[in-house]
Amino acid sequence: MTTQVTPGLIAPPAADWQMRKRQLLSVIKIELSRNFFTRRAMWIYFLAFAPAVIVFLHALESPGGRRCSIEQDTEILAGIVQVFYLRFGIFFGCLGIFTWLLRGEVVQRSLHYYFLAPMRREIMVIGKYLAGAITTSVVFCAGVSLSFMFMYSHFGPRGQKFVFDGPGLGHLGAYLLITVLACLGYGAVFLGLSLIFRNPIIPGGILFGWEAISGVLPSLLQKLSITFYLKNLAPVEIAPRGLLALFTVVADPVRSVIAVSGLLFLVAFVLTTACFGVRHMEISYSKE
């Protein structure tokens, strides 16, 4: 006895992947519009572009670079990226974006629309994560690029020579790489925390404290922080000064390949865990 299968009832693997691709792109498109064009995103723009405004005012105050030197401004720019952006701006920017991707849907009582859609929950999680990564990477890379441009533009020909004939473009590339990796790493962690905790702000604050004091921790514990791997990619090293220098523990640096691959492995691990966790996620709006 033979069984006939009606054509079109069972989708071939290629068509199935095409459908999932369209669903993923749809989720990304929806989330990008929410991330870029809502009032909630205004403070993300503030965190990203506030240093650029300060550097612009510095450039106006010192036309032609008469009151400063390229070496001094290079060290200042390194401090802006490694201290403000890496440890503060990108951290809280990702905290606001990625913890809201799922937890915000629960607060607004709209997550069930995604769950009722004929779409795998893993696609929803990956799409939301990619949208958050694109948002934070674009906004903070733009802020870093503007800070870099304003920092060297007021030097005139000397600044152009440093950027195009010297190490300037290499520094910019390293800063942009650090920015993107920070957005990917922090974003994955905060997305995972939003699946585990009803209020991810509290564990986020604990993580902020851990990252802030990572420099004074023993070498082994420093390797459990995201900033440890990212600062190894920085083109300019910032030496601790004053009282901080007494407590700073200098850990052995890791190679750039290990730093990048380690962060990407962290992202892959957290996303995989989140995809498994969201399968068993249940919504109870009455408890929120």
Backbone as CSV, one residue per row, in Angstrom:
resi,resn,N_x,N_y,N_z,CA_x,CA_y,CA_z,C_x,C_y,C_z
1,MET,0.857,-1.195,0.000,0.000,0.000,0.000,0.891,1.242,0.000
2,THR,0.636,2.132,-0.916,1.431,3.354,-1.031,0.636,4.545,-0.546
3,THR,1.357,5.466,0.057,0.723,6.684,0.569,1.156,7.861,-0.273
4,GLN,0.198,8.597,-0.770,0.497,9.768,-1.596,0.537,11.016,-0.716
5,VAL,1.524,11.820,-0.950,1.678,13.080,-0.227,1.322,14.215,-1.163
6,THR,0.380,15.022,-0.753,-0.053,16.138,-1.589,1.058,17.165,-1.683
7,PRO,1.452,17.580,-2.893,2.521,18.572,-3.050,2.170,19.872,-2.340
8,GLY,3.130,20.407,-1.648,2.941,21.707,-0.995,2.587,21.615,0.474
9,LEU,2.162,20.390,0.953,1.832,20.274,2.369,3.063,20.216,3.242
10,ILE,4.133,19.605,2.748,5.376,19.513,3.487,6.406,20.390,2.800
11,ALA,6.849,21.409,3.488,7.783,22.349,2.877,9.172,21.736,2.833
12,PRO,9.861,21.859,1.744,11.232,21.364,1.671,12.134,22.173,2.578
13,PRO,13.297,21.631,2.932,14.197,22.350,3.849,14.562,23.742,3.369
14,ALA,14.795,23.892,2.068,15.174,25.216,1.554,14.078,26.231,1.782
15,ALA,12.833,25.838,1.536,11.714,26.764,1.745,11.544,27.071,3.228
16,ASP,11.796,26.075,4.089,11.699,26.292,5.528,12.716,27.317,6.007
17,TRP,13.937,27.219,5.515,14.961,28.185,5.896,14.630,29.572,5.360
18,GLN,14.066,29.646,4.179,13.673,30.946,3.632,12.586,31.592,4.493
19,MET,11.639,30.763,4.958,10.582,31.291,5.820,11.164,31.811,7.136
20,ARG,12.088,31.055,7.727,12.698,31.488,8.982,13.528,32.755,8.779
21,LYS,14.163,32.861,7.633,14.931,34.064,7.339,14.022,35.276,7.254
22,ARG,12.865,35.119,6.593,11.916,36.231,6.502,11.372,36.602,7.880
23,GLN,11.107,35.606,8.704,10.628,35.889,10.049,11.682,36.622,10.872
24,LEU,12.940,36.185,10.748,14.025,36.840,11.479,14.170,38.291,11.053
25,LEU,14.136,38.549,9.761,14.257,39.922,9.271,13.072,40.777,9.714
26,SER,11.895,40.174,9.796,10.720,40.919,10.253,10.872,41.324,11.707
27,VAL,11.362,40.397,12.551,11.577,40.720,13.961,12.618,41.834,14.105
28,ILE,13.699,41.727,13.346,14.744,42.754,13.417,14.192,44.115,13.008
29,LYS,13.396,44.146,11.952,12.829,45.415,11.474,11.921,46.039,12.526
30,ILE,11.081,45.228,13.145,10.170,45.741,14.174,10.956,46.291,15.363
31,GLU,11.948,45.533,15.815,12.704,45.945,16.997,13.587,47.151,16.722
32,LEU,14.118,47.277,15.507,14.933,48.447,15.184,14.110,49.725,15.250
33,SER,12.877,49.662,14.760,12.024,50.852,14.824,11.723,51.222,16.270
34,ARG,11.592,50.224,17.134,11.355,50.505,18.551,12.595,51.078,19.221
35,ASN,13.755,50.568,18.843,14.995,50.990,19.514,15.447,52.379,19.090
36,PHE,15.296,52.696,17.796,15.824,53.958,17.279,14.864,55.126,17.452
37,PHE,13.581,54.883,17.366,12.626,55.978,17.204,11.618,56.051,18.344
38,THR,12.052,55.813,19.556,11.187,55.980,20.715,11.849,56.924,21.709
39,ARG,11.031,57.514,22.560,11.569,58.434,23.569,12.483,57.720,24.547
40,ARG,12.260,56.427,24.715,13.112,55.657,25.616,14.556,55.618,25.139
41,ALA,14.777,55.810,23.817,16.126,55.738,23.267,16.886,57.055,23.385
42,MET,16.242,58.120,23.854,16.904,59.414,23.889,18.129,59.400,24.796
43,TRP,18.032,58.718,25.931,19.167,58.728,26.843,20.316,57.891,26.306
44,ILE,20.023,56.942,25.387,21.090,56.199,24.726,21.897,57.146,23.842
45,TYR,21.191,58.011,23.128,21.877,59.000,22.299,22.709,59.950,23.164
46,PHE,22.182,60.292,24.333,22.941,61.177,25.228,24.246,60.517,25.662
47,LEU,24.182,59.247,26.057,25.386,58.539,26.477,26.398,58.432,25.343
48,ALA,25.903,58.274,24.126,26.807,58.066,22.991,27.459,59.356,22.518
49,PHE,26.728,60.466,22.547,27.229,61.694,21.910,27.665,62.773,22.896
50,ALA,27.450,62.569,24.186,27.916,63.568,25.161,29.429,63.771,25.096
51,PRO,30.251,62.708,25.008,31.703,62.949,24.887,32.079,63.701,23.620
52,ALA,31.358,63.438,22.514,31.665,64.136,21.268,31.409,65.633,21.405
53,VAL,30.363,66.007,22.137,30.078,67.428,22.359,31.190,68.059,23.185
54,ILE,31.655,67.363,24.211,32.731,67.889,25.051,34.022,68.045,24.255
55,VAL,34.342,67.047,23.421,35.550,67.135,22.594,35.419,68.268,21.578
56,PHE,34.211,68.471,21.059,33.984,69.575,20.115,34.235,70.923,20.785
57,LEU,33.761,71.090,22.006,34.015,72.335,22.744,35.504,72.505,23.028
58,HIS,36.185,71.401,23.311,37.636,71.451,23.506,38.341,71.908,22.234
59,ALA,37.869,71.431,21.080,38.471,71.832,19.808,38.253,73.313,19.527
60,LEU,37.076,73.833,19.896,36.813,75.261,19.699,37.672,76.117,20.618
61,GLU,37.933,75.625,21.803,38.718,76.388,22.773,40.199,76.423,22.400
62,SER,40.648,75.411,21.657,42.061,75.340,21.304,42.224,75.233,19.789
63,PRO,41.926,76.301,19.044,42.078,76.240,17.587,43.530,76.068,17.181
64,GLY,43.747,75.187,16.225,45.104,74.923,15.760,45.923,74.082,16.710
65,GLY,45.293,73.642,17.825,46.010,72.816,18.787,47.114,73.551,19.518
66,ARG,46.923,74.886,19.714,47.994,75.680,20.332,48.123,75.398,21.827
67,ARG,47.044,74.993,22.475,47.084,74.777,23.915,47.240,73.308,24.287
68,CYS,47.440,72.459,23.330,47.558,71.030,23.621,48.448,70.391,22.565
69,SER,48.695,69.121,22.719,49.511,68.383,21.768,48.759,67.138,21.318
70,ILE,49.191,66.581,20.198,48.552,65.375,19.693,48.729,64.223,20.674
71,GLU,49.888,64.159,21.313,50.128,63.086,22.277,49.156,63.186,23.463
72,GLN,48.948,64.403,23.966,48.030,64.577,25.089,46.597,64.236,24.689
73,ASP,46.170,64.728,23.533,44.802,64.461,23.095,44.597,62.985,22.760
74,THR,45.637,62.322,22.277,45.528,60.883,22.014,45.284,60.121,23.300
75,GLU,45.982,60.517,24.360,45.772,59.858,25.652,44.398,60.190,26.222
76,ILE,43.941,61.421,26.008,42.600,61.796,26.477,41.541,60.983,25.746
77,LEU,41.689,60.837,24.432,40.729,60.056,23.659,40.725,58.598,24.111
78,ALA,41.898,58.054,24.403,41.971,56.681,24.909,41.220,56.559,26.229
79,GLY,41.336,57.569,27.086,40.600,57.551,28.346,39.099,57.635,28.134
80,ILE,38.666,58.442,27.159,37.239,58.545,26.870,36.674,57.195,26.447
81,VAL,37.392,56.510,25.566,36.901,55.231,25.062,36.967,54.154,26.140
82,GLN,38.111,54.036,26.814,38.311,52.922,27.738,37.641,53.134,29.088
83,VAL,37.447,54.379,29.492,36.846,54.628,30.796,35.362,54.963,30.650
84,PHE,35.055,55.999,29.864,33.649,56.406,29.777,32.830,55.422,28.949
85,TYR,33.223,55.230,27.680,32.406,54.373,26.822,32.373,52.933,27.307
86,LEU,33.528,52.353,27.536,33.599,50.927,27.835,33.007,50.589,29.205
87,ARG,33.311,51.384,30.211,32.896,51.043,31.575,31.601,51.702,32.006
88,PHE,31.134,52.706,31.256,29.930,53.418,31.689,28.892,53.546,30.567
89,GLY,29.247,54.261,29.496,28.270,54.573,28.463,27.691,53.344,27.793
90,ILE,28.547,52.489,27.244,28.061,51.292,26.551,27.387,50.344,27.538
91,PHE,27.923,50.250,28.740,27.339,49.360,29.751,25.879,49.719,30.002
92,PHE,25.613,50.988,30.342,24.251,51.379,30.668,23.383,51.500,29.420
93,GLY,23.992,51.793,28.280,23.223,51.780,27.046,22.696,50.387,26.733
94,CYS,23.545,49.386,26.867,23.123,47.999,26.636,22.158,47.537,27.720
95,LEU,22.369,47.997,28.947,21.444,47.652,30.026,20.031,48.124,29.698
96,GLY,19.916,49.341,29.174,18.602,49.870,28.850,17.973,49.212,27.641
97,ILE,18.776,48.876,26.641,18.234,48.301,25.410,17.909,46.820,25.579
98,PHE,18.868,46.036,26.031,18.725,44.580,25.986,17.837,44.028,27.095
99,THR,17.825,44.651,28.267,16.927,44.157,29.309,15.469,44.458,28.977
100,TRP,15.246,45.445,28.106,13.885,45.812,27.746,13.343,44.956,26.603
101,LEU,14.211,44.243,25.892,13.767,43.489,24.726,12.701,42.457,25.085
102,LEU,12.914,41.732,26.173,11.932,40.746,26.621,11.150,41.232,27.842
103,ARG,11.869,41.767,28.830,11.191,42.211,30.047,10.255,43.366,29.756
104,GLY,10.625,44.223,28.826,9.756,45.334,28.463,8.473,44.866,27.814
105,GLU,8.555,43.802,27.028,7.347,43.234,26.410,6.405,42.689,27.478
106,VAL,6.985,42.125,28.550,6.149,41.618,29.635,5.486,42.775,30.366
107,VAL,6.243,43.833,30.631,5.688,44.997,31.320,4.561,45.625,30.499
108,GLN,4.750,45.695,29.187,3.732,46.270,28.309,2.645,45.275,27.925
109,ARG,2.738,44.040,28.422,1.752,42.998,28.165,1.559,42.731,26.673
110,SER,2.688,42.617,25.981,2.626,42.388,24.532,3.457,41.198,24.072
111,LEU,4.157,40.529,25.003,5.026,39.430,24.593,4.233,38.252,24.051
112,HIS,2.984,38.080,24.492,2.202,36.939,24.033,1.905,37.004,22.536
113,TYR,1.950,38.209,21.953,1.743,38.302,20.508,2.855,37.575,19.750
114,TYR,4.085,37.704,20.236,5.190,36.961,19.635,5.012,35.459,19.855
115,PHE,4.584,35.086,21.067,4.454,33.669,21.384,3.320,33.011,20.598
116,LEU,2.291,33.778,20.271,1.167,33.221,19.517,1.422,33.188,18.019
117,ALA,2.450,33.908,17.563,2.757,33.920,16.130,3.316,32.564,15.706
118,PRO,3.046,32.140,14.471,3.591,30.856,13.973,5.090,30.972,13.676
119,MET,5.856,31.129,14.736,7.291,31.364,14.614,7.984,30.738,15.809
120,ARG,9.118,30.143,15.580,9.882,29.554,16.674,10.368,30.651,17.614
121,ARG,10.325,30.371,18.905,10.740,31.372,19.882,12.221,31.698,19.755
122,GLU,13.018,30.744,19.314,14.444,31.006,19.139,14.682,32.107,18.117
123,ILE,13.870,32.134,17.070,13.996,33.183,16.052,13.686,34.545,16.662
124,MET,12.682,34.596,17.532,12.345,35.853,18.201,13.519,36.350,19.046
125,VAL,14.136,35.441,19.819,15.248,35.835,20.681,16.431,36.331,19.857
126,ILE,16.797,35.582,18.818,17.942,35.977,17.986,17.652,37.286,17.267
127,GLY,16.428,37.442,16.769,16.077,38.681,16.081,16.127,39.884,17.000
128,LYS,15.603,39.732,18.213,15.656,40.833,19.176,17.103,41.165,19.543
129,TYR,17.914,40.125,19.739,19.320,40.373,20.088,20.051,41.096,18.959
130,LEU,19.872,40.649,17.729,20.546,41.291,16.593,20.095,42.744,16.440
131,ALA,18.813,43.004,16.657,18.331,44.385,16.572,18.973,45.251,17.649
132,GLY,19.068,44.721,18.866,19.730,45.477,19.927,21.199,45.699,19.648
133,ALA,21.866,44.658,19.096,23.288,44.793,18.772,23.506,45.832,17.676
134,ILE,22.643,45.827,16.670,22.763,46.821,15.591,22.543,48.223,16.136
135,THR,21.523,48.380,16.966,21.207,49.703,17.513,22.368,50.265,18.318
136,THR,22.831,49.505,19.302,23.892,50.002,20.172,25.208,50.180,19.418
137,SER,25.516,49.264,18.502,26.775,49.385,17.754,26.774,50.623,16.871
138,VAL,25.666,50.864,16.181,25.600,52.030,15.288,25.682,53.328,16.085
139,VAL,24.916,53.424,17.153,24.866,54.669,17.926,26.210,54.952,18.597
140,PHE,26.786,53.958,19.259,28.032,54.207,19.982,29.233,54.300,19.039
141,CYS,29.233,53.588,17.927,30.311,53.759,16.944,30.267,55.160,16.344
142,ALA,29.060,55.686,16.139,28.943,57.059,15.644,29.490,58.047,16.671
143,GLY,29.189,57.824,17.949,29.714,58.704,18.986,31.228,58.655,19.079
144,VAL,31.806,57.448,19.012,33.265,57.314,19.055,33.904,57.968,17.834
145,SER,33.306,57.782,16.659,33.862,58.360,15.432,33.844,59.878,15.475
146,LEU,32.751,60.457,15.969,32.686,61.917,16.078,33.710,62.436,17.080
147,SER,33.864,61.744,18.194,34.875,62.161,19.167,36.271,62.120,18.556
148,PHE,36.551,61.077,17.792,37.842,60.951,17.123,38.045,62.084,16.112
149,MET,37.018,62.367,15.323,37.136,63.403,14.297,37.363,64.782,14.930
150,PHE,36.590,65.116,15.965,36.742,66.421,16.605,38.086,66.540,17.322
151,MET,38.587,65.416,17.843,39.823,65.458,18.612,41.023,65.844,17.750
152,TYR,41.038,65.404,16.487,42.207,65.661,15.643,41.974,66.721,14.569
153,SER,40.722,67.113,14.348,40.459,68.081,13.281,41.014,69.461,13.604
154,HIS,41.047,69.820,14.909,41.491,71.181,15.236,43.006,71.326,15.154
155,PHE,43.732,70.232,14.906,45.181,70.327,14.719,45.556,70.687,13.278
156,GLY,44.581,70.697,12.381,44.857,71.064,10.993,45.717,70.043,10.282
157,PRO,46.715,70.481,9.534,47.580,69.546,8.795,48.286,68.530,9.682
158,ARG,48.642,68.938,10.898,49.292,67.979,11.801,48.351,66.835,12.161
159,GLY,47.094,67.181,12.394,46.116,66.148,12.705,45.855,65.236,11.524
160,GLN,45.777,65.798,10.309,45.573,64.981,9.119,46.744,64.029,8.894
161,LYS,47.949,64.512,9.125,49.123,63.660,8.958,49.117,62.519,9.966
162,PHE,48.708,62.809,11.210,48.660,61.763,12.230,47.612,60.707,11.882
163,VAL,46.473,61.161,11.342,45.383,60.228,11.054,45.679,59.403,9.809
164,PHE,46.072,60.057,8.710,46.170,59.355,7.429,47.572,58.806,7.146
165,ASP,48.594,59.451,7.689,49.960,58.972,7.464,50.570,58.324,8.703
166,GLY,49.883,58.409,9.813,50.390,57.835,11.057,49.468,56.752,11.580
167,PRO,49.444,56.557,12.893,48.644,55.470,13.480,47.188,55.823,13.730
168,GLY,46.755,57.006,13.290,45.411,57.467,13.628,44.289,56.531,13.189
169,LEU,44.296,56.136,11.914,43.238,55.260,11.420,43.263,53.902,12.117
170,GLY,44.458,53.431,12.449,44.558,52.184,13.201,43.926,52.304,14.576
171,HIS,44.136,53.450,15.227,43.504,53.681,16.521,41.983,53.685,16.390
172,LEU,41.481,54.372,15.355,40.036,54.437,15.163,39.458,53.046,14.920
173,GLY,40.121,52.245,14.093,39.641,50.895,13.837,39.593,50.058,15.107
174,ALA,40.626,50.195,15.956,40.648,49.443,17.217,39.528,49.900,18.144
175,TYR,39.282,51.215,18.206,38.215,51.717,19.068,36.847,51.242,18.588
176,LEU,36.631,51.225,17.288,35.347,50.758,16.758,35.167,49.262,17.015
177,LEU,36.244,48.497,16.897,36.170,47.064,17.199,35.823,46.848,18.662
178,ILE,36.465,47.599,19.549,36.170,47.500,20.976,34.707,47.848,21.241
179,THR,34.221,48.893,20.578,32.844,49.321,20.779,31.859,48.237,20.365
180,VAL,32.056,47.662,19.191,31.144,46.621,18.697,31.188,45.392,19.606
181,LEU,32.380,44.961,19.993,32.494,43.789,20.858,31.869,44.047,22.227
182,ALA,32.019,45.265,22.736,31.392,45.597,24.014,29.872,45.525,23.906
183,CYS,29.322,46.034,22.813,27.871,45.967,22.605,27.401,44.519,22.493
184,LEU,28.160,43.688,21.790,27.786,42.279,21.650,27.876,41.554,22.992
185,GLY,28.966,41.779,23.726,29.165,41.077,24.984,28.182,41.505,26.060
186,TYR,28.104,42.807,26.324,27.166,43.292,27.329,25.726,42.986,26.930
187,GLY,25.435,43.107,25.644,24.074,42.833,25.188,23.653,41.404,25.456
188,ALA,24.534,40.454,25.169,24.209,39.051,25.423,23.994,38.803,26.907
189,VAL,24.844,39.366,27.741,24.719,39.165,29.184,23.405,39.736,29.700
190,PHE,23.054,40.941,29.285,21.824,41.557,29.784,20.584,40.867,29.231
191,LEU,20.652,40.367,28.007,19.523,39.603,27.485,19.319,38.330,28.302
192,GLY,20.423,37.671,28.656,20.320,36.486,29.494,19.777,36.797,30.878
193,LEU,20.213,37.918,31.468,19.718,38.293,32.792,18.229,38.590,32.775
194,SER,17.742,39.170,31.675,16.312,39.481,31.591,15.456,38.227,31.514
195,LEU,16.039,37.103,31.099,15.309,35.843,31.082,15.318,35.159,32.445
196,ILE,16.337,35.443,33.242,16.482,34.773,34.537,15.796,35.555,35.647
197,PHE,15.963,36.887,35.651,15.470,37.703,36.751,14.282,38.542,36.311
198,ARG,13.321,38.667,37.208,12.169,39.519,36.919,12.577,40.989,36.891
199,ASN,13.537,41.353,37.748,14.079,42.714,37.762,15.577,42.637,37.481
200,PRO,16.002,42.727,36.214,17.431,42.573,35.886,18.284,43.774,36.273
201,ILE,17.684,44.842,36.781,18.464,46.017,37.147,19.392,45.707,38.316
202,ILE,18.924,44.933,39.280,19.741,44.617,40.455,20.972,43.793,40.081
203,PRO,20.835,42.669,39.367,22.056,41.965,38.945,22.905,42.788,37.987
204,GLY,22.267,43.681,37.215,23.041,44.571,36.360,23.918,45.508,37.170
205,GLY,23.393,45.997,38.297,24.201,46.843,39.174,25.365,46.089,39.795
206,ILE,25.130,44.825,40.149,26.221,44.005,40.680,27.286,43.790,39.615
207,LEU,26.861,43.548,38.376,27.823,43.380,37.281,28.610,44.659,37.041
208,PHE,27.952,45.815,37.156,28.651,47.093,36.987,29.744,47.250,38.043
209,GLY,29.425,46.902,39.287,30.437,46.969,40.330,31.597,46.028,40.074
210,TRP,31.296,44.829,39.580,32.357,43.863,39.274,33.276,44.388,38.178
211,GLU,32.682,44.939,37.116,33.484,45.480,36.026,34.289,46.693,36.486
212,ALA,33.726,47.479,37.403,34.413,48.695,37.862,35.650,48.374,38.677
213,ILE,35.596,47.306,39.483,36.729,46.970,40.347,37.592,45.859,39.770
214,SER,37.352,45.491,38.525,38.093,44.363,37.944,39.598,44.613,37.918
215,GLY,40.004,45.877,37.822,41.430,46.180,37.751,42.199,45.897,39.021
216,VAL,41.499,45.844,40.161,42.179,45.595,41.433,42.024,44.150,41.886
217,LEU,41.345,43.345,41.091,41.153,41.938,41.441,42.380,41.121,41.048
218,PRO,42.544,39.943,41.621,43.632,39.050,41.182,43.515,38.717,39.693
219,SER,44.608,38.299,39.107,44.666,38.067,37.661,43.595,37.088,37.205
220,LEU,43.393,36.023,37.960,42.424,35.010,37.556,41.010,35.566,37.530
221,LEU,40.661,36.390,38.519,39.313,36.958,38.569,39.116,38.040,37.515
222,GLN,40.186,38.738,37.145,40.062,39.747,36.097,39.598,39.132,34.781
223,LYS,39.975,37.881,34.550,39.604,37.221,33.302,38.132,36.855,33.241
224,LEU,37.412,37.084,34.323,35.974,36.844,34.350,35.185,38.113,34.057
225,SER,35.857,39.162,33.608,35.198,40.417,33.260,35.354,40.689,31.774
226,ILE,34.391,41.383,31.219,34.427,41.716,29.791,35.484,42.770,29.504
227,THR,35.646,43.731,30.420,36.599,44.813,30.180,38.040,44.303,30.102
228,PHE,38.343,43.200,30.770,39.706,42.674,30.727,40.110,42.340,29.299
229,TYR,39.216,41.713,28.545,39.543,41.303,27.180,39.510,42.489,26.224
230,LEU,38.622,43.432,26.467,38.518,44.556,25.546,39.681,45.526,25.689
231,LYS,40.162,45.722,26.924,41.265,46.671,27.089,42.556,46.140,26.477
232,ASN,42.644,44.811,26.254,43.801,44.256,25.566,43.820,44.608,24.080
233,LEU,42.681,45.045,23.557,42.601,45.450,22.154,42.860,46.937,21.967
234,ALA,42.976,47.677,23.059,43.161,49.126,22.969,44.535,49.464,22.399
235,PRO,44.617,50.411,21.469,45.915,50.775,20.881,46.773,51.630,21.793
236,VAL,46.152,52.292,22.779,46.878,53.156,23.710,46.583,52.679,25.121
237,GLU,47.616,52.384,25.859,47.449,51.906,27.230,47.371,53.079,28.192
238,ILE,46.427,53.009,29.104,46.266,54.056,30.107,46.851,53.548,31.416
239,ALA,47.915,54.193,31.873,48.553,53.775,33.119,47.785,54.337,34.305
240,PRO,47.488,53.519,35.309,46.799,54.029,36.508,47.651,55.043,37.239
241,ARG,47.002,56.059,37.771,47.707,57.127,38.471,47.172,57.285,39.876
242,GLY,47.979,57.894,40.712,47.562,58.226,42.056,47.319,57.011,42.925
243,LEU,46.279,57.117,43.755,45.962,56.047,44.703,45.568,54.764,43.991
244,LEU,44.933,54.899,42.811,44.501,53.719,42.067,45.681,52.853,41.660
245,ALA,46.827,53.465,41.397,47.999,52.707,40.976,48.502,51.770,42.074
246,LEU,48.212,52.096,43.336,48.668,51.259,44.440,47.894,49.952,44.529
247,PHE,46.648,49.959,44.059,45.792,48.790,44.198,45.613,48.020,42.887
248,THR,46.040,48.599,41.788,45.857,47.942,40.502,46.772,46.736,40.373
249,VAL,46.191,45.632,39.943,46.949,44.403,39.708,47.146,44.254,38.205
250,VAL,48.382,44.222,37.780,48.695,44.109,36.352,48.654,42.632,35.960
251,ALA,47.680,42.272,35.170,47.541,40.883,34.719,48.238,40.700,33.382
252,ASP,48.635,39.478,33.109,49.274,39.181,31.835,48.278,39.399,30.698
253,PRO,48.648,40.173,29.685,47.712,40.408,28.574,47.494,39.149,27.750
254,VAL,46.376,39.120,27.067,46.069,38.001,26.173,46.166,38.493,24.733
255,ARG,46.375,37.585,23.827,46.476,37.954,22.429,45.121,38.426,21.899
256,SER,45.184,39.266,20.875,43.955,39.834,20.319,43.017,38.753,19.810
257,VAL,43.582,37.714,19.202,42.739,36.639,18.670,41.978,35.958,19.799
258,ILE,42.644,35.744,20.918,41.992,35.101,22.058,40.931,36.020,22.655
259,ALA,41.222,37.317,22.727,40.263,38.263,23.288,38.988,38.313,22.451
260,VAL,39.143,38.398,21.129,37.970,38.476,20.249,37.202,37.159,20.262
261,SER,37.901,36.043,20.103,37.226,34.747,20.061,36.569,34.413,21.394
262,GLY,37.196,34.829,22.508,36.610,34.579,23.816,35.283,35.301,23.996
263,LEU,35.222,36.566,23.551,33.968,37.314,23.668,32.895,36.755,22.743
264,LEU,33.282,36.365,21.544,32.310,35.772,20.624,31.798,34.436,21.154
265,PHE,32.664,33.673,21.802,32.219,32.423,22.414,31.219,32.704,23.538
266,LEU,31.477,33.756,24.335,30.540,34.141,25.383,29.181,34.489,24.794
267,VAL,29.176,35.252,23.712,27.924,35.633,23.059,27.183,34.392,22.570
268,ALA,27.903,33.483,21.903,27.274,32.270,21.385,26.705,31.416,22.513
269,PHE,27.445,31.304,23.614,26.986,30.486,24.738,25.721,31.071,25.364
270,VAL,25.719,32.388,25.605,24.559,33.018,26.242,23.342,32.940,25.328
271,LEU,23.534,33.186,24.026,22.403,33.114,23.099,21.848,31.699,23.010
272,THR,22.726,30.707,22.981,22.259,29.326,22.944,21.464,28.991,24.196
273,THR,21.976,29.408,25.351,21.255,29.175,26.609,19.916,29.900,26.618
274,ALA,19.894,31.138,26.083,18.646,31.898,26.041,17.632,31.243,25.115
275,CYS,18.098,30.685,24.010,17.179,30.017,23.076,16.552,28.787,23.714
276,PHE,17.317,28.052,24.499,16.749,26.903,25.207,15.813,27.364,26.322
277,GLY,16.192,28.444,27.014,15.377,28.911,28.123,14.046,29.480,27.699
278,VAL,14.007,30.161,26.556,12.768,30.795,26.131,11.722,29.769,25.712
279,ARG,12.148,28.547,25.406,11.198,27.499,25.049,10.262,27.177,26.205
280,HIS,10.767,27.300,27.431,9.989,26.964,28.614,9.487,28.202,29.353
281,MET,9.617,29.356,28.738,9.187,30.581,29.386,7.672,30.682,29.374
282,GLU,7.097,31.005,30.521,5.668,31.186,30.658,5.389,32.627,31.096
283,ILE,4.327,33.179,30.572,3.967,34.573,30.853,2.873,34.610,31.891
284,SER,3.055,35.440,32.904,2.019,35.675,33.904,1.999,37.166,34.180
285,TYR,1.181,37.881,33.435,1.142,39.336,33.575,0.673,39.762,34.968
286,SER,-0.109,38.925,35.636,-0.628,39.288,36.963,0.449,39.393,38.015
287,LYS,1.613,38.731,37.766,2.710,38.774,38.727,3.653,39.942,38.489
288,GLU,3.476,40.633,37.398,4.401,41.728,37.069,3.956,43.016,37.750
